[in-house]
């Protein structure tokens, strides 16, 4: 894809493989990328494609000042990754002018952050969703008397970003999802959150594997599409991808059309991931959530020729409509350190995997892990022959951080 380079980019969030992938994609196209990370260990600061690296300021005023200093002779576009940063930048849009913020508006973002609104929108366009309860108290009668309540169930927060500060103040950990296998476990889990005066959603369990469908939307149209299936996750019972595989464009095509209709219904502009659990035994797909941001498996899209970062730059930044991209399917992408943690959990800590439907053959898992290093389809979230330093920095961070914490005791 030939890119009209009109501006530099400030990237807020270079600490993960997501930010690293954006740096590589834009940098290889000739865009000057200025990265902002939490500290000197931020993964993206070691990339050869990063023009400059900066520490993230704590205050809004200092962040605005830093971003303004990054704009020199060229205009500056601002790209962010996390939902919290998107919300922060929306609060600061006026102060950041004339920097162009390539993030969803606060109003549209609210429609995907609130899972209850997302589920309602999905049902409106004919997408299957989990049976969901919103308990008002631990002893909420509608929950306990509903004949549809089957175990296991999964607990999720309607808006994790909204509840996170309240839980932190109470010293209660924020869990992205939590499995409950019976009434007793569900009651104990809900009681843990009573002091927060808010309870998580309770959802029916959806069997199958993770299916991610990715789109770049503009004016109600999908300019770029890609999809993958999750082969492995960390933690093993459900989380983020540690091994994923790109799928052919025609696979799940009717579901893709519904996903596009859902994003159109929400007024979405830019990149988004619509995530499902797909049950190959029945062919049913159940909506899990929408990620209104760059997602964890973005490196696979990058390697497969689905340039979501470049589309963000060209469409939301320049106002151009790039020629159609034609991503290829079949590549796999592995997140090395979490994939290793997954294997160790399966081999030595199977009692810590709460999903009772998961069964693993240890010898198959070991063979698959080793064989992956010789698979010509395999790519890596962090490792790249063209840009190797982030890999070694990631290894150093992984092994040195526990040692430093131990020495500081």
C-alpha positions as CSV (number, residue, x, y, z in Angstrom):
1,X,0.0,0.0,0.0
2,X,1.5,3.4,-1.1
3,X,1.0,6.0,1.6
4,X,0.8,9.7,1.2
5,X,2.9,10.8,4.2
6,X,1.5,14.1,5.3
7,X,2.0,13.9,9.0
8,X,4.0,12.4,11.8
9,X,2.4,10.1,14.4
10,X,2.4,10.3,18.2
11,X,1.6,6.8,19.5
12,X,0.4,6.7,23.1
13,X,1.0,3.2,24.3
14,X,4.2,1.5,23.1
15,X,4.4,-1.0,26.0
16,X,2.9,-4.1,24.3
17,X,3.1,-6.0,21.0
18,X,0.1,-4.0,19.8
19,X,2.0,-0.8,20.0
20,X,5.1,-2.5,18.5
21,X,3.1,-3.8,15.6
22,X,1.8,-0.3,14.8
23,X,5.3,1.2,15.0
24,X,6.5,-1.4,12.5
25,X,3.6,-1.0,10.2
26,X,3.8,2.8,10.0
27,X,7.6,2.9,10.2
28,X,8.1,0.5,7.3
29,X,5.8,2.8,5.3
30,X,8.0,5.8,6.0
31,X,6.0,7.5,8.7
32,X,7.9,9.1,11.6
33,X,6.5,7.6,14.8
34,X,7.1,9.2,18.2
35,X,6.3,6.7,21.0
36,X,5.0,7.4,24.5
37,X,5.4,4.5,27.0
38,X,5.2,4.0,30.7
39,X,8.9,3.6,31.3
40,X,12.3,2.9,29.8
41,X,11.3,-0.8,29.5
42,X,8.5,-0.1,27.0
43,X,8.7,-2.7,24.3
44,X,8.2,-0.3,21.4
45,X,11.1,2.0,22.3
46,X,13.6,-0.7,21.2
47,X,12.2,-0.9,17.6
48,X,14.4,0.4,14.8
49,X,11.3,2.0,13.3
50,X,10.6,4.3,16.2
51,X,11.7,7.9,15.6
52,X,11.8,9.0,19.3
53,X,10.7,7.6,22.6
54,X,9.2,9.5,25.6
55,X,8.0,8.7,29.1
56,X,4.3,9.0,29.7
57,X,3.6,12.1,31.9
58,X,1.2,11.6,34.9
59,X,-0.8,14.8,34.5
60,X,-3.1,15.7,31.6
61,X,-1.3,19.1,31.3
62,X,2.1,17.5,31.0
63,X,0.8,15.0,28.4
64,X,-0.7,17.8,26.3
65,X,2.5,19.7,26.5
66,X,4.6,16.7,25.4
67,X,2.4,16.0,22.5
68,X,2.5,19.6,21.3
69,X,6.3,19.5,21.5
70,X,6.3,16.5,19.2
71,X,4.7,18.5,16.4
72,X,7.4,20.2,14.5
73,X,7.5,21.0,10.7
74,X,4.8,18.5,9.8
75,X,1.2,18.1,11.2
76,X,0.8,15.5,13.9
77,X,-1.7,12.6,14.2
78,X,-2.3,11.0,17.6
79,X,-3.1,7.3,17.9
80,X,-3.8,5.5,21.1
81,X,-4.4,1.9,22.0
82,X,-6.1,1.3,25.4
83,X,-9.7,2.1,26.1
84,X,-8.6,4.2,29.1
85,X,-6.3,6.3,26.9
86,X,-9.0,6.7,24.3
87,X,-11.3,8.1,27.0
88,X,-8.5,10.4,28.2
89,X,-7.7,11.8,24.8
90,X,-11.4,12.5,24.2
91,X,-11.4,14.6,27.4
92,X,-8.4,16.5,26.0
93,X,-9.4,17.0,22.4
94,X,-9.7,20.7,22.6
95,X,-6.5,21.2,24.5
96,X,-4.6,19.0,22.0
97,X,-5.6,21.0,19.0
98,X,-4.3,21.4,16.3
99,X,-3.1,17.8,16.8
100,X,-5.5,15.4,15.0
101,X,-6.8,12.7,17.3
102,X,-7.4,9.5,15.4
103,X,-9.6,7.9,18.1
104,X,-13.4,7.2,18.3
105,X,-15.6,9.9,19.7
106,X,-16.6,9.6,23.4
107,X,-20.3,9.0,22.5
108,X,-19.6,6.2,20.0
109,X,-17.0,4.6,22.3
110,X,-19.5,4.5,25.1
111,X,-21.6,2.2,23.0
112,X,-19.0,-0.5,22.9
113,X,-17.6,-0.1,26.4
114,X,-21.0,-0.8,28.0
115,X,-21.6,-4.5,27.4
116,X,-25.3,-4.1,28.1
117,X,-25.6,-1.6,25.2
118,X,-23.5,-3.8,23.0
119,X,-25.7,-6.8,23.6
120,X,-28.8,-4.8,22.9
121,X,-27.4,-3.6,19.6
122,X,-26.3,-7.1,18.7
123,X,-29.8,-8.5,19.3
124,X,-31.3,-5.7,17.1
125,X,-29.3,-6.9,14.1
126,X,-29.9,-10.6,14.7
127,X,-26.7,-11.6,16.4
128,X,-26.9,-14.3,19.1
129,X,-25.8,-13.3,22.5
130,X,-25.3,-15.1,25.8
131,X,-28.2,-15.2,28.2
132,X,-27.3,-12.4,30.6
133,X,-28.5,-11.4,34.1
134,X,-27.8,-8.1,35.8
135,X,-28.2,-8.9,39.5
136,X,-29.0,-6.0,41.8
137,X,-28.0,-7.9,44.9
138,X,-26.5,-11.3,45.9
139,X,-30.0,-12.6,46.7
140,X,-31.7,-11.2,43.6
141,X,-34.7,-13.6,43.1
142,X,-34.9,-13.2,39.3
143,X,-31.4,-14.6,39.0
144,X,-31.8,-17.6,41.3
145,X,-35.3,-18.6,40.1
146,X,-34.6,-18.3,36.3
147,X,-34.9,-21.7,34.7
148,X,-32.3,-20.7,32.1
149,X,-29.6,-20.4,34.7
150,X,-27.2,-23.3,33.9
151,X,-23.7,-23.8,35.2
152,X,-21.0,-23.0,34.5
153,X,-21.6,-19.2,34.2
154,X,-19.2,-16.4,33.5
155,X,-19.0,-13.1,35.4
156,X,-18.1,-10.0,33.4
157,X,-18.3,-6.3,34.2
158,X,-20.7,-4.1,32.0
159,X,-17.9,-1.5,31.8
160,X,-14.6,-2.6,33.3
161,X,-13.0,0.9,32.9
162,X,-15.8,2.4,35.0
163,X,-15.7,0.0,37.9
164,X,-11.9,-0.4,38.1
165,X,-11.2,2.7,40.3
166,X,-13.9,1.7,42.7
167,X,-12.5,-1.8,43.1
168,X,-9.0,-0.6,43.4
169,X,-10.0,1.7,46.3
170,X,-11.5,-1.3,48.0
171,X,-8.5,-3.5,47.4
172,X,-10.6,-5.9,45.3
173,X,-9.0,-7.3,42.1
174,X,-10.6,-6.6,38.8
175,X,-11.1,-9.9,36.9
176,X,-11.9,-9.6,33.2
177,X,-13.9,-12.8,33.5
178,X,-14.6,-15.3,36.2
179,X,-16.1,-18.8,36.0
180,X,-18.5,-20.1,38.6
181,X,-19.3,-23.8,38.5
182,X,-22.2,-23.9,41.0
183,X,-24.5,-21.8,43.2
184,X,-22.1,-21.6,46.0
185,X,-19.2,-20.3,43.8
186,X,-21.6,-17.8,42.2
187,X,-22.8,-16.5,45.6
188,X,-19.2,-16.2,47.0
189,X,-18.1,-14.3,43.9
190,X,-21.0,-11.8,44.0
191,X,-20.5,-11.3,47.7
192,X,-16.9,-10.2,47.0
193,X,-18.3,-7.2,45.2
194,X,-21.1,-6.2,47.5
195,X,-19.0,-3.4,49.1
196,X,-18.6,-1.8,45.6
197,X,-22.4,-1.3,45.4
198,X,-22.3,-2.8,42.0
199,X,-22.3,-6.4,40.7
200,X,-21.0,-7.9,37.5
201,X,-23.1,-9.3,34.7
202,X,-23.8,-13.0,34.9
203,X,-23.7,-14.7,31.5
204,X,-24.4,-18.2,30.3
205,X,-21.4,-20.2,29.2
206,X,-20.8,-20.4,25.5
207,X,-18.8,-23.4,24.2
208,X,-16.3,-23.2,21.4
209,X,-13.2,-21.3,20.4
210,X,-12.6,-17.6,20.1
211,X,-13.4,-16.1,16.7
212,X,-12.3,-12.5,16.0
213,X,-13.6,-10.5,13.1
214,X,-11.8,-7.2,12.3
215,X,-13.0,-4.3,10.3
216,X,-12.1,-0.8,9.3
217,X,-15.3,1.2,9.0
218,X,-15.9,4.4,7.3
219,X,-19.3,6.0,6.5
220,X,-21.1,2.7,7.3
221,X,-18.8,0.6,4.9
222,X,-16.2,-1.9,5.8
223,X,-13.1,-0.8,3.9
224,X,-10.9,-3.6,5.3
225,X,-11.8,-6.9,6.8
226,X,-9.8,-9.8,8.4
227,X,-10.6,-12.6,10.7
228,X,-8.9,-15.2,12.8
229,X,-9.5,-18.1,15.2
230,X,-7.8,-18.4,18.5
231,X,-5.9,-21.6,18.9
232,X,-4.5,-20.9,22.3
233,X,-5.3,-18.3,25.0
234,X,-3.8,-17.1,28.2
235,X,-5.1,-18.0,30.7
236,X,-6.1,-21.3,29.0
237,X,-9.8,-21.0,29.9
238,X,-10.1,-17.6,28.1
239,X,-8.2,-14.4,27.8
240,X,-6.0,-13.0,25.1
241,X,-4.5,-14.9,22.1
242,X,-1.2,-16.6,22.5
243,X,-1.6,-18.5,19.2
244,X,-4.0,-17.5,16.5
245,X,-4.5,-18.3,12.8
246,X,-5.8,-16.2,9.9
247,X,-8.9,-17.4,8.2
248,X,-10.1,-17.2,4.6
249,X,-12.2,-14.2,3.8
250,X,-15.2,-16.4,2.7
251,X,-15.3,-18.3,6.0
252,X,-18.1,-17.1,8.3
253,X,-19.2,-14.6,5.6
254,X,-22.8,-14.4,6.8
255,X,-21.5,-13.6,10.3
256,X,-19.2,-11.0,8.9
257,X,-22.2,-9.2,7.3
258,X,-23.9,-9.2,10.7
259,X,-20.8,-7.8,12.4
260,X,-20.7,-5.0,9.8
261,X,-24.3,-4.3,10.5
262,X,-23.6,-4.2,14.2
263,X,-20.8,-1.6,13.8
264,X,-23.0,0.4,11.4
265,X,-25.8,0.3,13.9
266,X,-23.4,1.8,16.5
267,X,-22.1,4.4,14.1
268,X,-18.5,3.1,14.4
269,X,-15.7,4.7,12.4
270,X,-12.2,3.2,12.3
271,X,-10.8,-0.1,13.4
272,X,-12.7,-2.5,15.6
273,X,-12.8,-6.2,16.6
274,X,-16.0,-8.1,17.0
275,X,-15.4,-11.2,19.1
276,X,-17.4,-14.4,19.2
277,X,-17.3,-17.8,20.7
278,X,-17.9,-20.2,17.8
279,X,-19.0,-23.8,18.5
280,X,-17.9,-26.0,15.6
281,X,-20.2,-28.8,16.8
282,X,-23.3,-26.7,16.2
283,X,-22.1,-23.9,13.9
284,X,-23.5,-21.3,16.5
285,X,-21.6,-18.1,17.1
286,X,-22.3,-16.1,20.2
287,X,-21.1,-12.5,20.6
288,X,-18.6,-11.9,23.5
289,X,-17.7,-8.2,23.0
290,X,-16.6,-5.4,20.7
291,X,-13.0,-4.1,21.1
292,X,-13.3,-0.5,19.9
293,X,-9.5,-0.2,19.7
294,X,-6.5,-2.0,18.3
295,X,-6.6,-5.6,19.6
296,X,-4.0,-8.0,21.0
297,X,-3.6,-10.1,17.9
298,X,-2.9,-7.1,15.6
299,X,0.5,-8.6,14.7
300,X,-1.2,-11.4,12.8
301,X,-3.2,-8.9,10.8
302,X,0.0,-7.0,10.0
303,X,1.9,-10.1,8.8
304,X,-1.2,-11.2,6.8
305,X,-1.4,-7.9,4.8
306,X,-4.3,-6.3,6.7
307,X,-2.9,-2.9,7.4
308,X,-5.2,-1.5,10.0
309,X,-2.7,1.1,11.3
310,X,-2.0,2.4,7.8
311,X,-5.8,2.6,7.1
312,X,-6.2,4.6,10.3
313,X,-3.5,7.0,9.1
314,X,-4.8,7.3,5.6
315,X,-8.5,7.4,6.2
316,X,-9.0,9.1,9.5
317,X,-5.9,11.2,9.2
318,X,-5.4,12.1,5.5
319,X,-9.1,11.7,4.5
320,X,-8.0,9.3,1.7
321,X,-9.7,6.1,0.6
322,X,-6.8,3.6,0.0
323,X,-7.0,0.9,-2.7
324,X,-8.6,-2.4,-1.4
325,X,-6.2,-4.6,0.6
326,X,-6.3,-8.4,0.1
327,X,-5.1,-10.1,3.2
328,X,-3.9,-13.7,2.9
329,X,-5.0,-16.5,5.2
330,X,-3.2,-19.4,6.8
331,X,-0.5,-17.6,8.8
332,X,-0.2,-18.3,12.5
333,X,1.1,-15.9,15.1
334,X,2.5,-16.8,18.5
335,X,3.0,-14.7,21.7
336,X,6.1,-16.4,23.0
337,X,6.2,-15.8,26.7
338,X,2.5,-16.2,27.5
339,X,2.4,-19.2,25.2
340,X,5.1,-20.8,27.4
341,X,3.2,-19.9,30.5
342,X,0.1,-21.6,29.1
343,X,2.1,-24.8,28.5
344,X,3.5,-24.8,32.0
345,X,0.0,-24.2,33.4
346,X,-1.4,-27.2,31.5
347,X,1.5,-29.4,32.5
348,X,1.9,-28.5,36.2
349,X,-1.1,-26.5,37.3
350,X,-4.2,-28.0,35.7
351,X,-6.1,-27.5,38.9
352,X,-5.9,-23.8,38.3
353,X,-7.9,-24.0,35.0
354,X,-11.5,-23.4,36.1
355,X,-13.3,-24.3,32.8
356,X,-14.5,-27.9,33.3
357,X,-15.0,-28.4,29.6
358,X,-11.3,-28.0,28.7
359,X,-9.3,-31.2,28.4
360,X,-5.6,-31.3,27.4
361,X,-3.3,-34.1,26.3
362,X,0.1,-33.0,27.8
363,X,2.1,-34.9,25.2
364,X,0.2,-33.3,22.4
365,X,0.7,-29.9,23.9
366,X,4.4,-30.4,24.3
367,X,4.8,-31.7,20.7
368,X,2.7,-28.8,19.3
369,X,4.7,-26.2,21.2
370,X,8.0,-27.6,19.9
371,X,6.7,-28.1,16.4
372,X,5.6,-24.5,16.2
373,X,9.2,-23.4,16.0
374,X,9.6,-25.3,12.8
375,X,6.3,-24.3,11.2
376,X,6.8,-22.1,8.1
377,X,3.4,-20.5,8.7
378,X,4.5,-19.2,12.1
379,X,5.1,-15.6,12.9
380,X,5.6,-13.9,16.3
381,X,4.1,-11.1,18.2
382,X,7.5,-9.7,19.2
383,X,10.3,-11.5,17.3
384,X,11.2,-10.2,13.8
385,X,14.4,-10.7,11.8
386,X,14.0,-7.2,10.5
387,X,13.5,-5.7,14.0
388,X,15.1,-8.0,16.6
389,X,15.9,-5.8,19.6
390,X,12.4,-5.7,21.0
391,X,12.5,-9.5,21.4
392,X,15.7,-9.4,23.5
393,X,14.3,-6.5,25.5
394,X,11.1,-8.5,26.2
395,X,13.2,-11.5,27.4
396,X,15.2,-9.2,29.7
397,X,12.0,-7.6,31.1
398,X,10.5,-11.0,31.7
399,X,13.4,-12.4,33.6
400,X,14.8,-9.3,35.3
401,X,11.6,-7.9,36.8
402,X,11.0,-10.8,39.3
403,X,14.7,-10.7,40.2
404,X,14.6,-7.0,40.9
405,X,11.4,-7.3,43.0
406,X,13.1,-10.1,45.0
407,X,16.2,-8.0,45.7
408,X,14.0,-5.0,46.8
409,X,12.3,-7.0,49.5
